[in-house]
Amino acid sequence: IDNYLVAERYALKNNNRRQYFYINRGIADIKRIWGDYNDAITIYKSILEQSKEYNDYLSTLCFLSDCYSKSIKLDSALFYNKKGMQKSLEEKDDYWYHFFVKQIGYIAYEEGNYKLALDSIKKGAFKDETSNDFLNTHYYKGNIFKKLKEENKAFYHFKKADSVYNANPDDIVPEIRDIQEYFVKYYGKQKDA
């Protein structure tokens, strides 16, 4: 963040709008990854219109929706997600459309609508490409099955998420802590049984 802030001063000094946009986008991404959702929301909203110029509008909408979802501000999450779904359909952008479908699943999870959550995540996961995509899909499925008290399925999906992480340990994934805590409790129950 400190390096981004130094770069931001230079971008402003040189009136380099493109650099300024990407610096702020990077800061927002870091804040989102580390759970500082309110600051990330403020930044994403401040660069939303500019993101259209740099072909980052759909991703900015998706990350805004994600931050609102994780902040349990679900009406706002749905607002930006619907906007993104509509725009991705207009642009025939299949990649981002599936992200928005999956995001509906994450929002439904927060609402406690686990049937819709599973259905949307399954449909959106069709386009999973990166290790982070696969990890998030299994992480949320694991959480859903944990809530549904289907321990075998929860364990399966958490194990898959953990395997994805172990294959790519350089990725920054705060959710891995939740998964590790789940395993401690799961194996503790198995030992006591």
Summary of the structure (lengths in Angstrom):
residues: 193
radius of gyration: 18.1
end to end distance: 47.1
largest distance: 65.7
contacts: 594
relative contact order: 0.07
helix: 82%
strand: 0%
